[in-house]
Amino acid sequence: MKRRDALKSILAAAIGCATDRTVAAEPAIPVIDAHIHLFDPTRPSGVPWPEKTDPIYRPSLPDRYAGIARPFGVVGAIAIEASPLKSDNDWVLQQAANHPIIVGFVGDLIPGDPSFAKDWDRLRSNPLFLGIRYGNLWQRDLRLDIGKQGFVDDLRRMAASGGVLDTANPDANLIRAVLNVADRVPELRIVIDHLPNAVMPEDQAGRAEFQANLKTLSQNPRVFIKLSEIPVKVGNRVPTEVSFYRERLDALWNIFGEDHILFGSDWPNSDHIASYGETFRIVRAYVAIKGRQAEEKFFWKNSVPAYRWRRRAPDQPRGWQ
């Protein structure tokens, strides 16, 4: 064989190997962000949150979110209520209607309210309306409110129609309340948000009870948690090394396991501490070492049984059937 022919053969073999590797490479994992907020302070009626002095006081709408999140492989998101106004449920659904990146919305209604059943049935007729959030916000207290007349009955109504309950701002009292809800309405799906940033009891006995309650909740197949609000500020710096966060993330991962943990960015509230990219890189670095199966579950598969969202765009994975 002539030298030129030999070189051609070597080059062809090299290209073939490279092509084989390309074909064999695993596709990128699609991401469903299970916790974002939509609001527009420029509306004539304004917004109840955030305050005008807040750095995030600017329109936070689907197009802006898509421009920020898509470069990180995000193909869908679930909007979580950011207002106690009943009318804002319809406003968010209107924003989502023409933006397929929004695969669902968890709104705001008050169980036990005389109009709950009517409001729930009307909103739930829209397939994008997935459930409600209730917890330690808007001057509410799930621990106390569960005892109000009609509250548990309305949670049962939600569960019967496939709705989900998101919680808010976790602390020891809220986790006790969630445990109570799970006991009294065992058929209800519950998603606990922001646990990495929970307000922990200061005393040893309180911490032990907190951990015990989480372990009890982890045994419930209908309870999920979101790793959201992860970055924290230390002095004048926000650590971006995953090693800084690993211990507290491991504590939750070891309790709930890879089948009941979801990704949530908390955008744009997260911008108070870190950019979307910084937040995403921290959590991706943490989950990556757990293997592709765990990554797929965390970034999108677990969100399907938790929220039962349905696919709206060709680039989105298969949702609830």
ABEGO torsion letter per residue (X at the ends): XBAAAAAAAAAAAAAAAAAAAAAABBBBBBBBBABBBBBBAABAAEBAOBBAABAABBBBBAAAAAAAAAAAGBABBBBBBABABAAAAAAAAAAAAABAABABBBBBBBBGBAAAAAAAAAAAABAABAEBBBBBBGGBBAAAAAABBGAAAAAAAAAAAGBBBBBBGBBAAAAAAAAAAAAABAABBBBBBGAAABBBBABAAAAAAAAAAAAAAAABAABBBBBBGABBBBEABBBABAAAAAAAAAAAAAAAEAAABBBBAGOAAAAAABBAAAAAAAAAAAAAAAEAAAAAAAAAAAAAAAAGBBBABAABBBBBX
